[in-house]
C-alpha cells in the first residue's frame, strides 16, 4: 500500500518520509553528532500509544565499537527526579505522605533550619537548601552514606527563605528519596523498582547497583568480536550499558561511572530510550499515578509564596508552548532529554540519549518534533541556527542573558529593541530584542584565521515573541558560523565559544 505524504503544514502521523525544513531526522542527528563529537545517540519517538521509532546512531564505546541500539542503557542523570516525583505521588495516594508535610517528619537528624521545609517545596526546588553536588568535596563516582552527603552542606547557609523563590538543588531530591524510604519501609531503589520499573515491565531500566546483572559481553581483545550470541539468547540484540565520555583538550576521554549513592533521588538510573518512552506513556494514564488530580500536580508549574508561578516542578520544565513539558539529564559522561507534547491535538514525545556530557539536546529535539508536526518545531528553523524556547517574557529573557554575561566578564556591546524602533516608525512588531556581546580575547583568534568572520562578531542572540505567545532565543551555531567563513582551525576556541554560548542562553531561558 502506498502511504500518501501529508501536507507539510499538518501533523505527520504515520508519514514514512518525515522531514523538517528539508532535513530528515537521520540528517539532523548525524550533523548534530558530528558538530559536537558525540560518539553515540539513541532516539525514541512516542506517538501515543505507539513507540513508532527507536533508532541508534554511532557507538557507545570508542574502544570496542559497540553500537548504539534500541536496547542501549544510558545514565539518564537528573531525569531521575521525575521518577522520584512519581514515587512521592504514589505515597501521597497511599496516604503515607502529604505534600504539605515538613520534611523533618520523614527524615531524622536534619539541621533545625531545614526541618520545616515541605515536601511540596522540595518537589518545586523552592527549598533554598544548598546543592551538595556543587561542593568542592563532592565526588560523583564515590559511594556515600546518607550522613556523608548531608555533611557536605549541613553547615552551609540557605540560599533563600524556603518558598520565596526556586533554584535547582540535588539536595532537594536526595531528601525526597530519604522520605520515600521512611514512608514506604523500603529502600528508595526497591520502591521505584517495584512500583514503576516492574509495574510497567521495563526490561531495560536498572539502577547503577543493578548494572552487574546486565549480560554485557566482555570484548577485551581485538577484533572485539561478539560471539556469545551464537550460543546464548540474551546476547542476540544485547542490552549493553554505554560508556560515558567527556571533553578533554579537544578530544574525548572516558568518564568515571557515577555511583548510585552519590545521586540518590536525582540520578543513578540507567535506561534505554525505548524504556523511557514506555515509562512516559505509563505516566499519561493511571498506571503509575491513579488520580488525575495527582497527575496534574506533576503536569503543572509550581506556585510559591505570594502566588508567584515558577515554570517548573518535579524535575520538569514548562515552556509557554501549550502542553509542553521537558526534562534534561546531564552527569559526567552522559546527556539525555525528554520532551512531552501533552496537548490532545499533539501527543508526541521525543527522547534523546547520548554518551557525552554537557550536550543540550533541546533544539535538536524540537526539530525532530517538527518533522512529525511542523508547529512543534522551532520557528527559527534556519540551518546552522540554534533555538531554545524561553520560560520568560522577552525583556526578562534578555535581562537574564545580559546579567549572566556580565557576571562572566563578557562585554555587552549593545541591546537593540527592534519592536520599540518599529513603533517609532509607526509599525507594529511583536516584542523583539537583540543582545550583541563578545570577548576579544576569544573572538580575535577566529578573526586572525579569517578576517571576514568579523562580519558576524561580536556574537548576538535574538529573543522574540511569536503570535502564539511563545518566546524564543536564537543564535548562530558557532561551528556553522566558522565554517561559513572558512575557518578550519581553532577547534578548541570554537568548542569553548559553543559551550559558553549554550550555557548563557540556557541560563536566560531555563526556570532556575
C-alpha positions in Angstrom: 0.0 0.0 0.0 1.3 3.4 -0.9 1.0 5.9 2.0 0.4 9.4 0.7 2.6 12.1 2.1 0.9 14.5 4.5 0.8 18.2 3.9 3.9 19.9 5.3 1.6 22.1 7.4 -0.2 19.2 9.1 0.8 16.6 11.7 2.9 13.8 10.1 1.4 10.9 12.0 2.1 7.7 10.0 4.1 9.5 7.3 7.2 7.4 6.5 9.0 10.5 5.0 9.0 12.9 7.9 11.3 15.9 7.4 11.7 19.3 9.0 12.8 22.2 6.8 14.0 19.8 4.1 16.1 17.7 6.5 15.4 14.1 7.5 15.8 13.0 11.1 18.8 11.0 10.3 20.5 14.0 8.7 19.7 16.2 11.7 21.1 13.7 14.2 24.2 12.9 12.0 25.1 16.6 11.7 24.5 17.3 15.4 26.7 14.4 16.5 29.5 15.4 14.1 29.4 19.0 15.2 29.5 18.1 18.9 31.7 15.0 18.7 29.2 12.7 20.4 30.1 9.0 20.0 26.6 7.6 20.3 22.9 8.5 20.5 19.6 6.7 20.7 16.3 8.4 19.6 12.8 7.3 20.6 9.6 8.7 19.3 6.2 8.3 21.0 3.0 8.9 19.1 0.7 7.8 21.8 0.2 4.9 22.5 2.8 3.8 19.9 6.5 4.0 20.2 6.8 4.5 16.5 10.6 4.9 16.1 13.6 3.8 18.2 16.9 4.1 16.4 20.6 4.0 17.5 23.3 6.1 15.9 27.1 5.8 16.3 28.9 3.8 19.0 28.6 3.5 22.8 32.2 2.7 23.4 35.1 4.1 21.3 37.4 1.2 22.1 35.2 -1.8 21.5 32.9 0.0 18.9 29.7 -1.3 20.5 26.8 0.1 18.5 24.1 2.4 19.9 20.9 0.4 19.7 17.3 0.4 21.0 18.5 -1.6 24.0 21.5 0.5 24.9 21.3 1.7 28.6 22.2 5.3 29.2 22.7 7.2 32.5 19.6 9.4 32.5 21.0 11.8 35.1 18.6 14.3 36.6 15.7 12.9 34.6 15.6 10.5 37.6 13.9 13.3 39.5 10.8 12.7 37.5 10.8 9.0 38.7 11.3 10.3 42.3 8.4 12.7 42.0 6.1 9.8 40.8 7.2 7.8 43.8 6.2 10.7 46.1 2.8 10.9 44.4 2.3 7.2 44.8 2.9 7.5 48.5 0.6 10.5 48.6 -2.1 8.3 47.1 -1.3 5.6 49.7 -1.8 8.1 52.5 1.8 7.8 53.7 3.0 11.3 52.7 1.3 14.7 52.3 2.8 17.3 50.0 2.5 19.8 52.9 4.3 17.6 55.4 7.5 19.1 56.8 10.5 17.1 55.7 11.5 16.8 59.3 8.5 14.5 59.8 10.1 11.9 57.5 13.9 12.5 57.7 15.7 12.5 61.0 18.8 14.5 62.1 18.4 17.4 59.8 19.6 21.0 60.7 16.9 22.9 62.5 16.5 25.4 59.7 15.7 22.6 57.2 13.1 20.7 59.2 10.1 22.9 58.3 10.7 22.8 54.5 7.8 21.0 53.0 7.7 18.1 50.5 5.9 20.3 48.0 8.8 22.9 48.3 11.4 20.2 47.7 9.5 19.0 44.6 9.5 22.5 43.3 13.1 23.3 44.1 11.8 26.0 46.3 13.6 24.9 49.5 16.6 27.3 49.4 18.8 24.4 50.5 22.4 24.4 49.2 23.2 21.8 46.5 25.7 19.2 47.7 26.8 18.3 44.2 28.3 21.7 43.7 30.5 21.5 46.8 34.3 21.1 46.4 34.4 17.8 48.3 31.7 16.1 46.2 32.9 13.1 44.0 30.2 11.8 41.7 31.9 8.4 41.4 32.2 7.8 45.1 29.9 5.7 47.2 28.3 7.7 50.1 26.3 7.1 53.2 23.4 9.5 53.7 25.1 11.2 56.6 28.2 11.9 54.4 26.0 13.5 51.8 24.3 15.7 54.3 27.7 16.6 55.9 28.7 18.3 52.7 26.1 21.0 53.2 24.5 20.8 56.6 26.6 23.7 57.9 26.1 26.0 54.9 23.5 28.8 55.0 20.3 28.6 53.0 20.4 30.4 49.6 17.0 31.9 50.4 14.0 31.5 52.6 12.1 28.4 51.7 9.1 29.1 49.4 10.4 32.6 48.5 11.8 31.5 45.0 13.2 28.5 43.3 16.7 27.2 42.4 17.7 23.7 41.4 19.4 21.7 44.1 20.2 18.0 44.2 19.8 18.1 48.0 16.0 18.5 47.5 15.6 15.2 45.7 18.1 13.5 47.9 15.9 14.4 50.9 12.8 13.2 49.0 14.5 9.8 48.4 15.1 9.5 52.1 11.4 10.4 52.8 10.3 7.7 50.4 12.4 5.1 52.3 11.0 6.2 55.7 7.4 6.3 54.5 7.4 3.1 52.5 9.6 0.9 54.7 11.6 0.0 51.5 14.8 1.3 50.1 14.4 4.1 47.5 15.7 1.8 44.7 13.4 -1.0 45.8 10.3 1.2 45.9 10.9 2.7 42.4 11.8 -0.7 41.0 8.6 -2.3 42.4 6.1 0.4 41.7 7.5 1.8 38.4 10.0 -0.4 36.7 8.3 -3.8 37.4 4.8 -2.4 37.2 5.4 -1.2 33.6 7.6 -4.3 32.8 10.5 -2.2 31.9 13.2 -4.7 30.8 15.9 -2.2 30.0 15.8 0.1 33.1 18.1 -0.5 36.1 19.8 1.4 38.9 23.5 1.6 38.8 23.6 -1.1 41.5 21.9 -3.5 39.1 24.3 -3.0 36.1 26.3 -6.0 37.2 23.2 -8.2 36.3 23.2 -6.9 32.7 24.7 -9.6 30.4 27.1 -7.4 28.6 29.7 -9.4 26.7 33.3 -8.8 27.5 35.1 -7.6 24.4 38.6 -7.3 25.8 40.8 -8.2 22.8 41.0 -7.2 19.1 39.0 -7.5 16.9 36.4 -7.1 19.7 34.1 -9.6 18.0 30.7 -10.6 19.5 30.4 -14.4 19.7 28.2 -15.4 22.6 25.0 -14.7 20.6 25.8 -17.9 18.7 25.0 -20.0 21.8 23.2 -17.7 24.3 19.9 -16.0 23.5 20.4 -12.9 25.8 23.4 -11.9 23.6 21.2 -11.6 20.5 20.3 -7.9 20.2 22.1 -7.4 23.5 21.3 -5.0 26.3 24.5 -3.1 26.9 25.4 -0.1 29.1 27.0 2.8 27.3 30.4 4.2 28.3 30.3 7.9 29.0 32.7 10.5 27.6 33.8 14.0 28.5 35.7 16.6 26.5 39.4 16.9 27.3 41.8 19.2 25.4 39.8 19.0 22.2 39.4 15.2 22.4 37.2 12.7 24.4 38.1 10.7 27.5 36.1 8.1 29.2 34.3 9.4 32.2 34.2 7.6 35.6 30.8 6.0 36.2 28.7 7.9 38.7 27.8 5.9 41.8 24.2 5.3 42.8 24.6 6.6 46.3 26.1 9.9 45.1 23.0 10.8 43.1 20.2 9.1 45.1 16.8 10.6 44.1 18.5 12.8 41.5 20.3 10.2 39.3 21.6 6.6 39.2 19.0 5.2 36.8 20.2 3.6 33.5 17.5 3.2 30.9 17.1 2.6 27.2 15.4 5.4 25.2 12.6 2.9 24.5 12.1 2.2 28.2 12.0 5.9 28.9 9.2 6.1 26.3 7.3 3.3 27.9 7.6 5.0 31.3 6.5 8.2 29.6 3.3 6.6 28.2 2.6 5.0 31.6 2.7 8.4 33.2 0.0 9.6 30.8 -2.7 7.5 32.4 -3.4 5.8 35.7 -0.7 3.1 35.6 1.7 5.0 37.8 -0.3 7.7 39.4 -4.0 6.7 39.6 -5.8 10.0 40.2 -5.9 12.7 37.6 -5.7 15.5 40.2 -2.4 14.0 41.4 -1.0 13.6 37.9 -2.0 17.2 37.3 0.4 18.3 40.1 3.3 16.7 38.0 2.0 18.3 34.9 1.8 21.9 36.1 4.2 24.8 37.1 4.7 25.2 40.8 3.3 28.1 42.9 5.5 29.6 45.6 4.9 32.1 48.3 2.8 35.1 47.4 1.2 33.1 44.5 4.1 33.6 42.1 4.5 30.8 39.5 7.8 29.0 38.7 7.7 27.5 35.2 9.0 24.2 36.6 8.0 21.4 39.0 9.0 17.8 39.9 12.1 18.0 37.7 10.1 19.2 34.6 10.3 22.5 32.8 7.2 24.2 31.4 7.8 26.5 28.4 4.9 28.5 27.0 4.0 26.1 24.3 0.7 24.7 25.4 1.0 21.2 26.9 4.8 21.0 26.5 6.9 19.7 29.4 10.5 18.7 29.1 13.3 17.5 31.3 17.1 17.1 30.9 19.8 14.9 32.5 23.5 15.8 32.5 26.0 13.9 34.6 29.7 13.0 33.9 29.7 11.2 30.5 26.0 11.5 29.6 23.3 13.8 28.4 19.6 12.9 28.0 16.5 14.8 27.1 12.7 14.1 27.0 10.1 16.4 25.6 6.4 15.6 26.1 3.8 17.4 24.0 0.7 16.5 26.0 -2.0 18.6 24.3 -4.7 16.3 23.0 -4.1 17.6 19.5 -0.4 16.7 19.5 0.5 13.8 21.8 4.1 13.4 20.7 7.2 12.7 22.8 10.9 12.8 21.8 13.6 11.1 23.8 17.3 11.6 23.0 20.2 9.9 25.0 23.9 10.3 24.2 27.2 9.4 25.8 28.9 12.8 26.1 28.2 15.2 28.9 27.4 18.9 28.5 25.1 18.4 25.5 22.0 20.5 25.1 19.5 18.4 23.0 16.6 20.9 23.2 17.0 22.4 19.8 17.5 19.1 18.1 14.5 17.6 20.0 12.3 20.4 18.8 13.4 20.0 15.2 12.7 16.3 15.4 9.3 17.0 16.8 8.8 19.5 14.0 9.3 16.7 11.5 6.2 15.0 12.8 4.2 18.1 13.3 5.6 21.4 11.9 4.0 23.6 14.7 6.1 21.7 17.3 9.4 22.8 15.7 11.3 25.9 16.4 10.3 29.0 14.4 14.0 29.9 13.7 14.5 26.8 11.6 17.5 28.1 9.6 20.3 25.5 9.2 23.1 26.5 11.4 20.9 28.3 13.9 20.2 27.1 17.4 16.8 28.0 19.0 15.6 27.5 22.5 12.1 28.3 23.9 12.2 30.5 27.0 10.1 30.2 30.1 10.2 34.0 30.5 9.0 37.1 28.6 11.3 38.8 26.0 12.6 41.5 28.4 13.1 39.0 31.3 15.0 36.6 29.0 17.3 39.4 27.7 17.8 40.7 31.2 18.8 37.3 32.4 21.1 36.8 29.4 22.8 40.2 29.9 23.2 39.7 33.7 24.8 36.2 33.1 27.2 37.5 30.5 28.3 40.5 32.6 28.8 38.2 35.5 31.2 36.2 33.4 33.2 39.3 32.4 31.8 39.3 28.9 31.5 42.7 27.2 27.9 43.6 26.2 28.2 45.9 23.1 24.5 46.7 22.5 21.0 45.9 23.4 18.6 46.6 20.4 14.9 46.8 20.9 13.5 46.3 17.4 9.9 46.5 18.5 10.4 49.9 20.1 12.2 51.1 16.9 9.3 49.8 14.8 6.8 51.6 17.0 8.7 54.9 16.4 8.4 54.3 12.7 4.6 53.8 13.0 4.9 50.0 12.5 3.8 47.1 14.7 6.3 44.3 15.6 5.9 41.8 18.4 8.5 42.1 21.2 11.9 41.5 19.5 15.3 42.3 21.1 18.9 41.5 20.1 21.8 41.4 22.5 25.3 41.9 21.0 28.3 40.8 23.1 31.8 39.3 22.9 35.1 38.6 24.4 38.0 39.9 22.3 40.4 37.5 24.0 38.5 34.7 22.4 36.9 36.0 19.2 40.2 37.6 17.9 41.6 34.1 17.3 38.9 33.5 14.7 39.4 36.8 13.0 43.2 36.1 12.8 42.3 32.9 10.9 39.8 34.6 8.5 39.1 38.3 8.7 35.7 38.1 7.1 34.3 36.5 10.3 34.4 40.0 11.7 31.0 40.5 9.9 29.5 38.1 12.5 31.4 39.1 15.6 30.7 40.1 18.3 28.2 37.3 18.8 24.5 38.1 19.0 21.3 36.4 20.4 17.9 37.4 19.2 14.9 37.0 21.5 11.3 37.4 20.2 7.7 36.6 20.9 5.7 34.5 18.4 2.0 35.1 17.7 1.0 32.2 19.9 2.8 33.8 22.9 5.8 31.5 22.9 9.2 33.3 23.4 12.3 32.1 21.6 16.0 32.8 21.8 18.2 32.0 18.8 21.8 32.4 17.7 24.2 31.2 15.1 25.8 27.8 15.9 29.5 28.7 16.4 30.8 25.8 14.4 28.5 26.6 11.4 29.4 30.3 11.6 33.1 29.4 11.5 32.6 27.0 8.6 30.6 29.6 6.6 33.8 31.8 6.7 36.2 29.0 6.0 37.7 28.9 9.5 39.1 25.4 9.7 41.5 25.7 12.6 40.9 26.9 16.2 38.7 23.9 17.0 39.3 24.4 20.8 38.3 28.1 20.6 35.1 27.2 18.6 34.2 24.5 21.2 34.8 26.9 24.1 32.6 29.5 22.4 29.9 27.0 21.7 29.8 25.8 25.3 29.8 29.3 26.7 27.0 30.5 24.4 24.9 27.4 25.2 25.3 28.0 28.9 24.4 31.6 28.6 21.2 31.0 26.6 20.2 28.1 28.8 20.5 30.3 31.9 18.5 33.0 30.2 15.6 30.7 29.2 15.5 28.0 31.9 13.3 28.2 35.0 16.1 28.1 37.6 
